[in-house]
């Protein structure tokens, strides 16, 4: 049998099949696409960018695409094996949207593009804006008066630092791959769209539009789902997240509790306010308070959380009062947000500079 006959089978099904190709076809049968009507939750995007992000996110991981890519990769590897090359840092494309953003000493003119790689910084002044695009990452709007440094773009990790200003990120990279340092916390994308801001004093805040974000610093963690926000301060770390529609007394009490109160009595008073005005929707906030209060106040937080969102089977009061991690995680998962195991898994794989 000639090679031509086998090539015909690869492309149009004629000719005599190669045994290796037939074996591959049998292995991939389980991934065959079965057409069905798509069922998506109703959502009202707020901008053209949100619509584009949703379209990309919905279509990014179909199983049939993975199977097809695997088949092509195997066939090409068998037929055209080549000597591997060393990976090089991936460049991000920068589009000038207004004014003259700068990469190092070079300006990016409006409607022009440039490349941004590890070790470089992108800066905008009061009149300039830019957009970063990377196929393996997503899109990032860089607002005026912002300085964003790229620290690493290889080995699956996309690591940047926001020294000041505001970025709006629409990320379709795998959860845990896009990390942004700020002077007050590390921001970890968990499959989402969010706005991150750092003021001139280093104070930061994140607001999540879709998906969820992790905020971490020195073992202090905050998880911010869609519709919620969280502040962070240098030398303190992330505060307690809350939904944007939370009652004003709750937001004010959390601000004082996290960053301003100087005495135990002040913190106890603000904790009491937060627990009293919290709604069932604010169970997410109360869950975070469990690990932020002294042992003698933890029972009050536990009881209030039980009223707002009763604990799942297997979670005990004694375990929660001792901050048993699996029980805390199980209670979080019962609140209806994404599985916290995603965070735990990627947390174990981060390099030392992220930890």
Helices and strands as residue ranges (DSSP letters): H 3-12, H 19-28, G 29-31, H 48-59, H 63-79, E 92-98, E 101-103, E 106-108, E 113-116, E 121-123, E 129-134, E 138-142, E 147-152, E 158-171, E 178-181, E 186-189, E 193-198, E 204-210, E 212-217, E 220-225, E 228-233, E 237-238, E 242-243, H 248-255, I 256-260, H 264-277, G 280-282, H 283-289, H 295-308, H 317-321, H 325-334, H 341-349
